[in-house]
Amino acid sequence: MINRFTKYSYLTLVYFFLYFPILVLVIYSFNNSSYSLLWHGFTLDWYRQLGSDTDLSTVALHSIEVSVLAATTATLIGTLAATCLYRYVFFGKQLLHGLLFVLIISPDIVMGISLLVLFFLLKMKLGFWTLLLSHITFCIPFVAVTVYSRLSGLDPHIFEVARDLGASDFTSFRRVIVPMFLSLDDVIISFFVTGPDFQILPLYIYSLVRLGLKPELNALCSVMFLITLLILLLFQFVLRKRGAY
């Protein structure tokens, strides 16, 4: 009984520590005050201003565009890389596998400056393409490591059966591996590799925060949190329907 009480108390404190700041942010997004942290009454004005802010809408669309393209491309490349690391034996395999973890733990500022130097040497203009390539680059290791761990837990006989049935490597990947699986907030790397003509949401928020915390930001972050929560619930529903849990 005591152990159970201790466990639930610990979990309560952890979740309180993680989610209480978000709860405060959501509450103050309805505060009828421009800068004061004191409660001045309930209002929806900040959400109305959020909808009428054309600059914010533009950078939000930029973020969605970059994140969707980067996530899709990184998922494809990372899944192929993980499949190759899992199924084939070749020279330098262990080194390549280790380099994935090096990229994951490398500080963002190191990655950002490295990519900036690379784009400078290639004489690429900073903007959409440099930002997209950078997001794809730092997303691939996370995808590859995640997919590799998932593949390691699969029955290896599945691939043998597919081969016995006449499936090529590409067919096995498309018909066996892919059906088994179902970059929006980076600031540091994006700061180095984007140009003045293309701005995304994290950098826009960062620039606004430096000038002072505005209620529109509370409203924006509340909306982003709600969208993330809805997407998470949707995926949980889909996974339960497919019997993953």
Residue pairs with C-beta under 8 A, 6 or more apart in sequence:
22 225
25 218
25 221
25 222
25 225
26 218
26 222
26 225
28 37
28 215
28 218
29 46
29 47
29 215
29 218
29 219
29 221
29 222
30 42
30 43
30 44
30 46
31 39
31 40
31 41
31 42
31 43
31 215
31 218
32 40
32 41
32 42
32 43
32 45
33 39
33 40
33 215
34 214
34 215
35 212
35 213
35 214
46 215
46 216
46 218
46 219
47 219
47 223
49 216
49 219
50 56
50 216
50 219
50 220
50 223
53 216
55 204
56 204
56 216
56 220
59 199
59 200
59 201
59 203
59 204
60 201
62 198
62 199
62 200
62 201
63 184
63 200
63 201
63 202
66 128
66 131
66 132
66 135
66 183
66 200
67 135
67 183
67 184
69 132
70 132
70 135
70 136
70 139
70 183
71 139
71 183
73 136
74 135
74 136
74 139
74 140
74 142
74 143
74 183
75 143
77 136
77 140
77 143
78 139
78 140
78 141
78 142
78 143
78 144
78 146
78 147
79 143
79 144
79 147
79 177
79 178
79 181
80 173
81 100
81 140
81 144
82 143
82 144
82 145
82 146
82 147
82 148
82 151
83 147
83 151
83 173
83 177
85 93
85 96
85 97
85 144
85 148
86 148
86 151
86 152
87 159
87 169
97 148
100 141
100 144
100 145
101 141
101 145
103 111
103 138
103 140
103 141
104 141
104 142
104 145
108 138
108 186
108 188
108 189
109 188
111 134
111 137
111 138
111 189
112 134
112 188
112 189
112 190
112 191
112 192
112 193
113 192
115 130
115 133
115 134
115 137
115 189
115 192
115 193
116 192
116 193
119 126
119 130
119 193
124 130
125 195
126 193
126 194
126 195
127 194
127 195
127 197
127 198
128 198
130 193
130 194
130 195
131 190
131 193
131 194
131 198
131 200
133 193
134 189
134 190
134 193
135 183
135 186
135 189
135 190
138 183
138 186
138 189
139 183
147 181
150 180
150 181
151 177
154 180
158 176
159 172
159 176
162 171
162 172
162 175
162 176
163 172
167 175
167 176
182 235
182 238
182 239
184 201
184 202
185 202
186 202
187 202
187 203
187 206
190 200
190 202
190 203
191 203
191 206
194 200
194 203
205 217
205 220
205 221
208 214
208 216
208 217
209 217
239 245
